[in-house]
Amino acid sequence: MSKEQRAQKSEELTQKLSVLKDQQEKLDAEVREWREKRDKLNGQVKVLRGEISEIKTERNRLNEKVKELKKQREEARTELHSKIEEIRKLDQEIKAVMKKRPSKTLRTLEEEIKNIEWKIQTSSLDLKEENELVERVRQLEVQLNIHKRIDQLNQKILELRTETKALEIKARRYHEELTENAQKSQQTHAKMLEKIKESKKFKIEADSMHKLFLQTKERAKSIREEFLKVSKQIGMFRAETQREENEKKRENESALRKELEKQAREKLKRGEKLTWEEFQLLAEKGMTAED
């Protein structure tokens, strides 16, 4: 390839190199842009995952609370049913006892027993009369005990009804608190799902940015390789041109030396005075005035 052809080819490659450089700069900027977008999206995904973890912890806490409240509510309801069943049995017992209730009131019976016992203690009675009075007291006490049993049963039922009322309130309170926590858990779960959905969206976008980042990086790499290849070709052409120029320069210098040597030799033959350079040139060739 001639020097002119190399120069033309080198100029073409230099122009191509300029184009490749512009392309490389644009691709490098694009690579940075995709990387920044990807990293920003991944940062958002990281933040959302942290929020999701916190929300999930709160949801699980609420679910555990709901579970505990359900247990407490069922225990209260079970105890309530037990109390109601106990009241039902006591009601049946009262009904049975009421059939035996004496016509005399509790106060009347107590007064009558008191009077008889006073009579036994203060009167002079023979054995028969005393036994009759003692038997009478026993019979009255039987009737009195029926009244007392009825009072005991009514008192027990009253206590049980108070307890059942408290258990109803407790069970209702547990149920209300359970419902409130269950609603909060559902809301928290829905919020968590929204965050997961948002996180997945950002992750898909981040993966897409990463894919574009890799593709652009690969294109940039290809351009760099082409840039280096063209640079190497230009360097080879320039080196070849420089080599030829050096060779030409050496040829020109050699021709000049020969011409100067010829001139110096002719001057020497004519007996003319030589310059210092001409003298040195002839001296290098080992020539003297006698030659």
C-alpha positions as a Markdown table, in Angstrom:
| # | Residue | x | y | z |
|---|---|---|---|---|
| 1 | Met | 0.0 | 0.0 | 0.0 |
| 2 | Ser | 1.4 | 3.4 | -1.1 |
| 3 | Lys | 1.9 | 6.3 | 1.3 |
| 4 | Glu | -1.0 | 8.2 | -0.2 |
| 5 | Gln | -3.2 | 5.1 | 0.2 |
| 6 | Arg | -2.2 | 4.7 | 3.8 |
| 7 | Ala | -2.7 | 8.4 | 4.4 |
| 8 | Gln | -6.2 | 8.2 | 2.9 |
| 9 | Lys | -7.0 | 5.0 | 4.9 |
| 10 | Ser | -5.6 | 6.5 | 8.1 |
| 11 | Glu | -7.8 | 9.6 | 7.6 |
| 12 | Glu | -10.9 | 7.4 | 7.0 |
| 13 | Leu | -10.0 | 5.4 | 10.2 |
| 14 | Thr | -9.5 | 8.6 | 12.2 |
| 15 | Gln | -12.9 | 9.8 | 11.2 |
| 16 | Lys | -14.3 | 6.4 | 12.1 |
| 17 | Leu | -12.4 | 6.6 | 15.4 |
| 18 | Ser | -14.1 | 10.0 | 16.1 |
| 19 | Val | -17.5 | 8.4 | 15.4 |
| 20 | Leu | -16.7 | 5.4 | 17.7 |
| 21 | Lys | -15.5 | 7.8 | 20.4 |
| 22 | Asp | -18.8 | 9.7 | 20.3 |
| 23 | Gln | -20.8 | 6.4 | 20.3 |
| 24 | Gln | -18.7 | 5.1 | 23.3 |
| 25 | Glu | -19.3 | 8.3 | 25.3 |
| 26 | Lys | -23.0 | 8.1 | 24.6 |
| 27 | Leu | -23.1 | 4.4 | 25.6 |
| 28 | Asp | -21.1 | 5.0 | 28.7 |
| 29 | Ala | -23.5 | 7.8 | 29.7 |
| 30 | Glu | -26.4 | 5.4 | 29.0 |
| 31 | Val | -24.7 | 2.7 | 31.1 |
| 32 | Arg | -24.4 | 5.1 | 34.0 |
| 33 | Glu | -28.1 | 6.1 | 33.6 |
| 34 | Trp | -29.4 | 2.5 | 33.6 |
| 35 | Arg | -27.2 | 1.7 | 36.6 |
| 36 | Glu | -28.4 | 4.7 | 38.5 |
| 37 | Lys | -32.1 | 3.9 | 37.7 |
| 38 | Arg | -31.5 | 0.2 | 38.7 |
| 39 | Asp | -29.8 | 1.1 | 41.9 |
| 40 | Lys | -32.5 | 3.6 | 42.8 |
| 41 | Leu | -35.3 | 1.0 | 42.2 |
| 42 | Asn | -33.4 | -1.7 | 44.1 |
| 43 | Gly | -33.1 | 0.9 | 47.0 |
| 44 | Gln | -36.9 | 1.3 | 46.9 |
| 45 | Val | -37.3 | -2.4 | 46.9 |
| 46 | Lys | -35.1 | -2.7 | 50.0 |
| 47 | Val | -37.0 | 0.0 | 51.8 |
| 48 | Leu | -40.3 | -1.7 | 50.9 |
| 49 | Arg | -39.1 | -5.1 | 52.1 |
| 50 | Gly | -38.2 | -3.5 | 55.4 |
| 51 | Glu | -41.7 | -2.0 | 55.7 |
| 52 | Ile | -43.3 | -5.3 | 54.7 |
| 53 | Ser | -41.3 | -7.1 | 57.4 |
| 54 | Glu | -42.5 | -4.6 | 60.0 |
| 55 | Ile | -46.1 | -4.8 | 58.8 |
| 56 | Lys | -46.0 | -8.6 | 58.8 |
| 57 | Thr | -44.7 | -8.6 | 62.4 |
| 58 | Glu | -47.6 | -6.3 | 63.4 |
| 59 | Arg | -50.1 | -8.5 | 61.5 |
| 60 | Asn | -48.8 | -11.6 | 63.2 |
| 61 | Arg | -49.0 | -9.9 | 66.6 |
| 62 | Leu | -52.6 | -9.0 | 65.9 |
| 63 | Asn | -53.4 | -12.5 | 64.8 |
| 64 | Glu | -51.9 | -13.9 | 68.0 |
| 65 | Lys | -54.0 | -11.4 | 69.9 |
| 66 | Val | -57.1 | -12.5 | 68.1 |
| 67 | Lys | -56.2 | -16.1 | 68.8 |
| 68 | Glu | -55.8 | -15.4 | 72.5 |
| 69 | Leu | -59.1 | -13.4 | 72.7 |
| 70 | Lys | -60.9 | -16.2 | 71.0 |
| 71 | Lys | -59.6 | -18.6 | 73.6 |
| 72 | Gln | -60.6 | -16.2 | 76.4 |
| 73 | Arg | -64.1 | -15.6 | 74.9 |
| 74 | Glu | -64.7 | -19.4 | 74.5 |
| 75 | Glu | -63.6 | -19.9 | 78.1 |
| 76 | Ala | -66.0 | -17.2 | 79.3 |
| 77 | Arg | -68.8 | -18.7 | 77.2 |
| 78 | Thr | -68.1 | -22.2 | 78.5 |
| 79 | Glu | -68.1 | -20.9 | 82.1 |
| 80 | Leu | -71.3 | -18.9 | 81.3 |
| 81 | His | -73.0 | -22.0 | 80.0 |
| 82 | Ser | -71.9 | -23.9 | 83.1 |
| 83 | Lys | -73.4 | -21.2 | 85.4 |
| 84 | Ile | -76.7 | -21.2 | 83.4 |
| 85 | Glu | -76.9 | -25.0 | 83.7 |
| 86 | Glu | -76.3 | -24.7 | 87.4 |
| 87 | Ile | -79.1 | -22.1 | 87.7 |
| 88 | Arg | -81.4 | -24.4 | 85.7 |
| 89 | Lys | -80.8 | -27.2 | 88.1 |
| 90 | Leu | -81.3 | -24.9 | 91.2 |
| 91 | Asp | -84.5 | -23.7 | 89.7 |
| 92 | Gln | -85.7 | -27.3 | 89.4 |
| 93 | Glu | -84.7 | -27.9 | 93.0 |
| 94 | Ile | -86.5 | -24.8 | 94.2 |
| 95 | Lys | -89.6 | -25.9 | 92.4 |
| 96 | Ala | -89.4 | -29.3 | 94.1 |
| 97 | Val | -88.7 | -27.7 | 97.5 |
| 98 | Met | -91.5 | -25.1 | 97.1 |
| 99 | Lys | -94.0 | -28.0 | 96.9 |
| 100 | Lys | -93.0 | -28.8 | 100.5 |
| 101 | Arg | -93.1 | -25.2 | 101.7 |
| 102 | Pro | -95.1 | -24.8 | 104.9 |
| 103 | Ser | -98.0 | -22.4 | 105.1 |
| 104 | Lys | -96.4 | -20.6 | 108.0 |
| 105 | Thr | -93.8 | -18.0 | 107.3 |
| 106 | Leu | -90.2 | -18.2 | 108.4 |
| 107 | Arg | -90.6 | -15.5 | 111.0 |
| 108 | Thr | -93.7 | -17.3 | 112.4 |
| 109 | Leu | -91.9 | -20.6 | 112.7 |
| 110 | Glu | -88.9 | -19.0 | 114.3 |
| 111 | Glu | -91.1 | -17.2 | 116.9 |
| 112 | Glu | -93.0 | -20.4 | 117.6 |
| 113 | Ile | -89.8 | -22.4 | 118.1 |
| 114 | Lys | -88.4 | -19.7 | 120.3 |
| 115 | Asn | -91.6 | -19.7 | 122.5 |
| 116 | Ile | -91.6 | -23.5 | 122.9 |
| 117 | Glu | -87.9 | -23.5 | 123.8 |
| 118 | Trp | -88.5 | -20.8 | 126.4 |
| 119 | Lys | -91.4 | -22.8 | 127.8 |
| 120 | Ile | -89.2 | -25.9 | 128.0 |
| 121 | Gln | -86.5 | -24.0 | 129.8 |
| 122 | Thr | -88.8 | -22.1 | 132.2 |
| 123 | Ser | -91.7 | -24.4 | 132.9 |
| 124 | Ser | -91.9 | -27.4 | 135.2 |
| 125 | Leu | -92.9 | -30.1 | 132.8 |
| 126 | Asp | -93.2 | -33.8 | 133.2 |
| 127 | Leu | -91.3 | -36.1 | 130.8 |
| 128 | Lys | -94.2 | -36.7 | 128.4 |
| 129 | Glu | -95.0 | -33.0 | 128.1 |
| 130 | Glu | -91.4 | -32.1 | 127.5 |
| 131 | Asn | -91.0 | -34.9 | 124.9 |
| 132 | Glu | -94.1 | -33.6 | 123.1 |
| 133 | Leu | -92.7 | -30.1 | 123.0 |
| 134 | Val | -89.3 | -31.3 | 121.8 |
| 135 | Glu | -91.0 | -33.2 | 119.0 |
| 136 | Arg | -93.0 | -30.2 | 118.1 |
| 137 | Val | -89.8 | -28.1 | 117.9 |
| 138 | Arg | -88.2 | -30.8 | 115.6 |
| 139 | Gln | -91.3 | -30.7 | 113.3 |
| 140 | Leu | -91.2 | -26.9 | 113.2 |
| 141 | Glu | -87.4 | -26.9 | 112.5 |
| 142 | Val | -88.0 | -29.3 | 109.5 |
| 143 | Gln | -90.5 | -26.7 | 108.2 |
| 144 | Leu | -88.1 | -23.9 | 109.1 |
| 145 | Asn | -85.2 | -25.7 | 107.2 |
| 146 | Ile | -87.4 | -25.8 | 104.1 |
| 147 | His | -87.7 | -22.0 | 104.2 |
| 148 | Lys | -84.0 | -21.7 | 104.8 |
| 149 | Arg | -83.2 | -24.0 | 101.9 |
| 150 | Ile | -85.4 | -22.0 | 99.6 |
| 151 | Asp | -83.6 | -18.8 | 100.8 |
| 152 | Gln | -80.2 | -20.5 | 100.2 |
| 153 | Leu | -81.2 | -21.6 | 96.7 |
| 154 | Asn | -82.5 | -18.2 | 95.9 |
| 155 | Gln | -79.4 | -16.6 | 97.2 |
| 156 | Lys | -77.2 | -19.0 | 95.2 |
| 157 | Ile | -79.3 | -18.3 | 92.1 |
| 158 | Leu | -78.9 | -14.6 | 92.6 |
| 159 | Glu | -75.1 | -15.0 | 93.0 |
| 160 | Leu | -75.0 | -17.2 | 89.8 |
| 161 | Arg | -77.1 | -14.6 | 87.9 |
| 162 | Thr | -74.6 | -11.9 | 89.0 |
| 163 | Glu | -71.7 | -14.1 | 87.8 |
| 164 | Thr | -73.4 | -14.9 | 84.5 |
| 165 | Lys | -74.0 | -11.2 | 83.9 |
| 166 | Ala | -70.3 | -10.5 | 84.5 |
| 167 | Leu | -69.4 | -13.4 | 82.2 |
| 168 | Glu | -71.7 | -12.1 | 79.5 |
| 169 | Ile | -70.1 | -8.7 | 79.8 |
| 170 | Lys | -66.6 | -10.3 | 79.7 |
| 171 | Ala | -67.5 | -12.5 | 76.7 |
| 172 | Arg | -69.0 | -9.6 | 74.9 |
| 173 | Arg | -65.9 | -7.4 | 75.7 |
| 174 | Tyr | -63.6 | -10.2 | 74.4 |
| 175 | His | -65.7 | -10.5 | 71.3 |
| 176 | Glu | -65.6 | -6.8 | 70.6 |
| 177 | Glu | -61.9 | -6.6 | 71.2 |
| 178 | Leu | -61.4 | -9.7 | 69.0 |
| 179 | Thr | -63.5 | -8.2 | 66.2 |
| 180 | Glu | -61.5 | -4.9 | 66.4 |
| 181 | Asn | -58.2 | -6.7 | 66.3 |
| 182 | Ala | -59.4 | -9.0 | 63.5 |
| 183 | Gln | -60.3 | -6.0 | 61.4 |
| 184 | Lys | -57.0 | -4.4 | 62.1 |
| 185 | Ser | -55.2 | -7.6 | 61.1 |
| 186 | Gln | -57.2 | -7.7 | 57.8 |
| 187 | Gln | -56.3 | -4.0 | 57.2 |
| 188 | Thr | -52.7 | -4.7 | 58.0 |
| 189 | His | -52.6 | -7.7 | 55.8 |
| 190 | Ala | -54.2 | -5.8 | 52.9 |
| 191 | Lys | -51.6 | -3.0 | 53.4 |
| 192 | Met | -48.8 | -5.7 | 53.4 |
| 193 | Leu | -50.2 | -7.1 | 50.1 |
| 194 | Glu | -50.2 | -3.6 | 48.6 |
| 195 | Lys | -46.5 | -3.2 | 49.7 |
| 196 | Ile | -45.6 | -6.6 | 48.2 |
| 197 | Lys | -47.3 | -5.7 | 45.0 |
| 198 | Glu | -45.5 | -2.4 | 44.9 |
| 199 | Ser | -42.2 | -4.1 | 45.7 |
| 200 | Lys | -42.7 | -6.7 | 42.9 |
| 201 | Lys | -43.4 | -3.8 | 40.5 |
| 202 | Phe | -40.2 | -2.0 | 41.4 |
| 203 | Lys | -38.3 | -5.3 | 41.3 |
| 204 | Ile | -39.5 | -6.0 | 37.8 |
| 205 | Glu | -38.5 | -2.5 | 36.8 |
| 206 | Ala | -35.1 | -2.9 | 38.5 |
| 207 | Asp | -34.5 | -6.2 | 36.7 |
| 208 | Ser | -35.5 | -4.5 | 33.4 |
| 209 | Met | -33.1 | -1.7 | 34.1 |
| 210 | His | -30.4 | -4.2 | 34.9 |
| 211 | Lys | -31.0 | -6.1 | 31.7 |
| 212 | Leu | -30.7 | -2.8 | 29.7 |
| 213 | Phe | -27.6 | -2.0 | 31.8 |
| 214 | Leu | -25.9 | -5.3 | 30.8 |
| 215 | Gln | -27.0 | -4.9 | 27.1 |
| 216 | Thr | -25.7 | -1.4 | 26.9 |
| 217 | Lys | -22.5 | -2.3 | 28.7 |
| 218 | Glu | -22.0 | -5.1 | 26.2 |
| 219 | Arg | -22.5 | -2.7 | 23.3 |
| 220 | Ala | -20.1 | -0.2 | 24.9 |
| 221 | Lys | -17.6 | -3.0 | 25.3 |
| 222 | Ser | -18.0 | -3.9 | 21.6 |
| 223 | Ile | -17.5 | -0.2 | 20.6 |
| 224 | Arg | -14.4 | 0.0 | 22.8 |
| 225 | Glu | -13.0 | -3.1 | 21.2 |
| 226 | Glu | -13.7 | -1.7 | 17.8 |
| 227 | Phe | -12.1 | 1.6 | 18.9 |
| 228 | Leu | -9.0 | -0.2 | 20.1 |
| 229 | Lys | -8.9 | -2.1 | 16.8 |
| 230 | Val | -9.1 | 1.0 | 14.7 |
| 231 | Ser | -6.6 | 2.8 | 16.9 |
| 232 | Lys | -4.2 | -0.1 | 16.4 |
| 233 | Gln | -4.7 | 0.0 | 12.6 |
| 234 | Ile | -4.1 | 3.8 | 12.6 |
| 235 | Gly | -1.0 | 3.2 | 14.7 |
| 236 | Met | 0.3 | 0.5 | 12.3 |
| 237 | Phe | -0.3 | 2.8 | 9.3 |
| 238 | Arg | 1.5 | 5.7 | 11.0 |
| 239 | Ala | 4.3 | 3.4 | 12.1 |
| 240 | Glu | 4.7 | 2.2 | 8.5 |
| 241 | Thr | 4.6 | 5.8 | 7.2 |
| 242 | Gln | 7.2 | 6.8 | 9.8 |
| 243 | Arg | 9.4 | 3.9 | 8.8 |
| 244 | Glu | 9.2 | 4.8 | 5.1 |
| 245 | Glu | 9.9 | 8.5 | 6.0 |
| 246 | Asn | 12.9 | 7.5 | 8.1 |
| 247 | Glu | 14.1 | 5.2 | 5.3 |
| 248 | Lys | 13.6 | 8.1 | 2.8 |
| 249 | Lys | 15.4 | 10.4 | 5.1 |
| 250 | Arg | 18.3 | 8.0 | 5.4 |
| 251 | Glu | 18.4 | 7.7 | 1.6 |
| 252 | Asn | 18.4 | 11.4 | 1.2 |
| 253 | Glu | 21.0 | 11.9 | 3.8 |
| 254 | Ser | 23.1 | 9.2 | 2.2 |
| 255 | Ala | 22.7 | 10.8 | -1.3 |
| 256 | Leu | 23.6 | 14.2 | 0.2 |
| 257 | Arg | 26.7 | 12.8 | 1.9 |
| 258 | Lys | 27.7 | 11.2 | -1.4 |
| 259 | Glu | 27.2 | 14.5 | -3.2 |
| 260 | Leu | 29.1 | 16.4 | -0.5 |
| 261 | Glu | 31.8 | 13.7 | -0.5 |
| 262 | Lys | 32.1 | 14.1 | -4.3 |
| 263 | Gln | 32.3 | 17.8 | -4.1 |
| 264 | Ala | 34.9 | 17.6 | -1.3 |
| 265 | Arg | 37.0 | 15.1 | -3.3 |
| 266 | Glu | 36.9 | 17.4 | -6.4 |
| 267 | Lys | 37.9 | 20.4 | -4.3 |
| 268 | Leu | 40.7 | 18.3 | -2.8 |
| 269 | Lys | 42.0 | 17.4 | -6.3 |
| 270 | Arg | 41.8 | 21.1 | -7.3 |
| 271 | Gly | 43.8 | 21.9 | -4.2 |
| 272 | Glu | 41.1 | 24.1 | -2.8 |
| 273 | Lys | 40.6 | 24.6 | 0.9 |
| 274 | Leu | 38.1 | 22.2 | 2.5 |
| 275 | Thr | 35.6 | 23.2 | 5.2 |
| 276 | Trp | 35.7 | 21.5 | 8.5 |
| 277 | Glu | 32.6 | 19.4 | 7.6 |
| 278 | Glu | 34.1 | 18.4 | 4.3 |
| 279 | Phe | 37.4 | 17.5 | 6.0 |
| 280 | Gln | 35.6 | 15.3 | 8.5 |
| 281 | Leu | 33.5 | 13.6 | 5.8 |
| 282 | Leu | 36.7 | 12.7 | 3.9 |
| 283 | Ala | 38.4 | 11.7 | 7.1 |
| 284 | Glu | 35.6 | 9.3 | 7.9 |
| 285 | Lys | 36.2 | 7.7 | 4.5 |
| 286 | Gly | 39.9 | 7.5 | 5.3 |
| 287 | Met | 40.8 | 9.9 | 2.4 |
| 288 | Thr | 43.7 | 12.3 | 2.6 |
| 289 | Ala | 45.2 | 15.0 | 0.4 |
| 290 | Glu | 47.6 | 12.4 | -1.1 |
| 291 | Asp | 44.6 | 10.3 | -2.3 |
